[in-house]
Amino acid sequence: MESFTTHTGIGVPLRRSNVDTDQIIPAVYLKRVTRTGFEDGLFAAWRKDETFVLNNDAYAAGSVLVAGPDFGTGSSREHAVWALMNYGFRVVISSRFADIFRGNSGKQGLLTAQVDQGDVELIWKYLENEPGASVTVDLVSRTVTAGDIVAPFEVDDYTRWRLLEGLDDISLTLRHEQDVTDFEGRRPSYKPTTIGA
Amino acid sequence: MSGTLAEKVWDAHVVRRSEGEPDLLYIDLHLLHEVTSPQAFDGLRLAGRKVRRPDLTLATEDHNVPTTPGPITDLVSRTQVETLRRNCEEFGVRLFPMGDAEQGIVHVVGPQLGLTQPGMTIVCGDSHTSTHGAFGALAFGIGTSEVEHVLATQTLPLKPFRTMAINVEGELQPGVTAKDIVLAVIAKIGTGGGQGYVLEYRGSAIRSLSMESRMTICNMSIEAGARAGMIAPDETTFDYLKGRDHAPTGDAWDTAVEEWKQLRTDDDAVFDAVVDLDASALTPFVTWGTNPGQGLPLAESVPDPETIADENEKAAAQRALEYMGLEAGTPLRDIRVDTVFVGSCTNGRIEDLRAAASVVKGRKVADGVRMLVVPGSARVRLQAEQEGLDAVFTEAGAEWRLPGCSMCLGMNPDQLAPGERSASTSNRNFEGRQGKGGRTHLVSPLVAAATALRGTLSSPADLLDRDADAPVAAAAATEGSH
């Protein structure tokens, strides 16, 4: 995974709450067996509407998505994260993220910055008044800067450390393989296996 | 030390705990399907890793499979299914392919085989893995990176959840089911209300439910934002499990049951949050909007967004009504549907099909309405056919299909056309979920069946009105007041 320290890019105001993963990428786009090429499916239904924010040239090259509360609800599809990253997003800002989406993002290096809804409203207004303006997201100081707005954001320490270092979970876990083997020795024998009868 | 059910199961699976790091949790059962696994197997290949415990891993084909006879005609869907077959063969994972006697929706297959047992940790790259919590297992959906992690290590690094008690006390009125309970819970706490929590459903109304109804409730925990929902195991659980293919036998059964009986929240344990619901006041529930929290009792009308104080909620309601093609103030019972879907991991088990069949038996689906009945698994289908339910449905004019996820998410050909409206026993009414431009109302199997017969959102009590010509008494019997 690529490490993440700070990112500056065009901010995209998405004034919607409950952006579920079916909206981020509809199921018909989930049939690929790779992690790439999902950008076409990103917000597929909404992009057919010419007033949709990403259809505005000023925002089209955005990399910091600023969305309403409860972003990423619903299906566990990691394709939602791949679609956002394939399109070019590196950061999503929201006042509340769904658990699975947030976890998936952390594994892929997409930063989910949890910002107070009041600050989200200020950033929305700024980006709407200044289409194409940049937003800087600094993971070291945990701040979002947009024009004169400087807002703190929340991200848990462990995810922050992994993102800063660009570490992947599997190699971290494999450092403790002996612990796993020891645990397996202690598991109750009545636990089922999937082996056919 | 006292603890909640969720904490007990969590603690029993901690492989490694270290200050400032997530717990490393052992996973007892890993379920796979074709959509969220290909990139995970690819990752293993790239890193030269194996599946650590193929004997704790099981795969089935469900999301893409057609529900009419014949092969998959969509090439991209077929590639995905064939990729799963290749991966399972290469890595030694047991697979139930299309046409197999054990094939079905992943969350129907696990429990019916007896693989889902109390006190287990169960994961799958599918958010409705919460279904398995009905057995007192800690079961939750994961993303593809986590699928790869579990394949490689049989563990997951996880931060502890908070716990929320959902107390449902009282007796359900006739015609009110598990689906109505969970839709009411989601409407009450909202789609983000359970975020960060494991929900434990408790109370007399929950204890009185069958295992299949408990699965319906736990299944939709994710729609309230909770990754997992749980119900303490009891005699109902043990009775369901006993004799199933993968359930323990002999002395091992007795040992297991003794252990399982300890799996309950201690009387002095403290939940981080508590929600109370009066089961006796519930009536059939339907959704009117585009998230599962936008629901109301069937007897109500489409809400007026202007009356919603929260600005974000108001905007969401306005957008939802526009998408759904509904006007504020319209009685929900007046909403006409084109399609009725009975199936999915929420309501595709035998009990659900029996419920729907009991309503349509001897009656006809309304003109212009298409009713699809899709069993959750090949076993459910076979059982239903042995009971003659297939004939009940087809004689009523419904379509009797092969098992799969089907119209719940429309990855196969079963989709709504743009602007089409459904009453669906599935779990999500998101924009475009059942097909681009499709409009979904989430309902119970009883409401789905009654709706198919009348053509408008209805409960079985509305049919009694018509058949017996005694509207007041029949409606009162099922609907109650609120």
Interface residues (C-beta under 8 A of the other chain):
Chain A: R15 R16 S17 N18 D20 D22 Q23 P26 A27 V28 L30 K31 R32 V33 T34 R35 A45 G68 P69 D70 T73 G74 S75 S76 R77 E78 H79 V81 R96 A98 D99 I100 G103 N104 K107 Q108 Q117 D156 D157 Y158 D169 I170 L172 T173 L174 H176 E177 D179 V180 F183 E184 R187 P188 S189 Y190 K191 P192 T193 T194 I195 G196 A197
Chain B: V15 R16 G20 E21 P22 L24 Y26 D28 L29 V35 T36 P38 Q39 D42 A47 R49 R52 P54 D55 L56 T57 L58 H63 N64 D74 V76 S77 T79 Q80 T83 R94 G114 L115 Q117 M120 G125 D126 S127 G141 I142 G143 T144 S145 E146 E148 H149 A152 T153 Q154 T155 P157 K159 T191 G192 Q195 G196 I222 E223 G225 R227 D245 H246 A247 P248 A252 W253 T255 A256 E259 N291 N312 E313 A315 A316 R319 L409 G410 M411 R428 F430 E431 G432 R433 K436 G437
